[in-house]
Amino acid sequence: TETLADVDFHIYIKLLAERLFDAYCIDTSRIQLQMDLDVIHLTVDEAIPCGLILNELLSNSLKHAFPGGRKGVIRIRLRSFGDGFVELAVSDDGKGLPAGFQHDKSQSLGLQVVQTLVHQLRGNLSVSRDEGTTFGFRWQLA
């Protein structure tokens, strides 16, 4: 927006995903992107950490989930709930996380930053290993 008072985050997600796919030279016939995005406007104080989180999670999927030319799908979901909560999730149907992986004990700097930013938003990070990997979090809009 012109004032930066709020950010059309659903549009930001589309642009960021497109640029990351280009930056990683992803063949979209091999790795497909599916988005389920509600129209949500975030304050700059919410949009900046959410953008950093999204960048890290999407980059991780692009770099690690589909080794050796493996095909798959990455999904980004942004949902608004009637109670003022919002959920952002990045999932892939790739190779999955290593056995025994615990996101809250990860030594990965990127995941430590993600956890810090989620806590900054007063959200809770969750990880699911069903049919790939999903990282998601919910927070209440300011």
N, C-alpha and C positions, 0 to 999 in steps of 0.2 A: 504494500500500500504506500501511498505518498507520505503519510505521516509516521509510519512505523508504530502507530499506537496499537495496531493489531496486525496479525499475519494470517493470511488465508492458508492455513497449514496443509490442507488437502492439496492445494496447488503446489506448495513448496515440496511436498513428498513426491509428487509426480516429476518435478524438475530435478530434484536431487537424485532420484532413482535413475532417471534417464542419463544424467551426467556420470553417475558411478558406473553404469553399464558401459558407457562409452569409454571412460577412463580405464576400465579393466579389459577393454576390447572383448566384451562378451558377445558371443554368437547367440542371438535371441532365438534361433531355431534349436539351440542346445539347452539354454537356460531361459525359461520363460518367466515373465513377471506378471503376477496377478495382484490387483489392488482392489480393496473394498474400503472406500474412503467416504466417511460422512463429511459434510461441509462444516468445518469447525474453524473458528477464528480464535487464535491464541494471542495473549499479550506477548510482548517481546521477552519478558522475563520467563515465560513458559516456552516460547518458540525456540530460543537459543539452546537450552539444555535438551529439548526434544529433538532438535536438528542434529546435535552432536551425538545423541544416543542412536538415532536412526542411522546416521552415517557409519558409526562403529558396527552396529548389528548387521546392516546390509553389506558392508565391506567384508565382515567376517564370513557371511554366507557366500559371497562371491569368491573369496580367496580359498576357503577351506571345505565347503560342503560338496563340491562336485569335482573331485580329482580325476585325472586320467581321461578327460573327455566325457565323463559321466553326464547324462542328461537329467534335467530336473526342473522344479518350479520353486520360485521364491514368492512368498505372499506377504503383502503389507496390509495390515488392517488398522483403521482408525475409526473408532466408534464413540459416539456420544450417548450417554444415558440420561434419562429424565431427571435423575437426582443430582445433576451437576458434575458427574464423574465422566472421565474420558479414558479410553483404553487405546494404547498403541502396541501393536505386536508385529514382529517380523518372524516368519517361519520359512523353513525350507524342507524339502523331502530328500535331502542329501544323505551323506554317510553317517550323520549323527555325531553326538559327543562321545568322547572316550568313556569307557566304563569307570564308574566311581567319580565322575566329574561332579563337583559341587561349586556352583557359581559364586556362592558367598565365601569360598575359600580359594578361589582362582588366583593364580599368580600373574595372570595376564593383565598388563597395565590397561589395555583397552576395556576389559570387563570391569576392572576396578573403577575406572572413570565412569562407566555406565552406571554402576551401582551408586556411586557418589551423586551423580546427576539425578538419578531416580529418587534418592533420598532428599535431595534439594527440593524436588517437586512434592515432597511428602507422599511419595508413591511407594508401591511394593513391586519389586521385580519377581517375576515367576519364570520358571523354565520347565518346559515339557519336552519329553523325548518320544512322544507318540508319532510314529511315521515320519521321522526326521527330528528336527529341532525347532522349538518355538520359544522365543524370548518375548515377554510381554510385561506391561506394567499399566497400572491404573492410578490416576490421581484426580483430585477435585480441582475444577477450574477456579481461578482466582476471582 
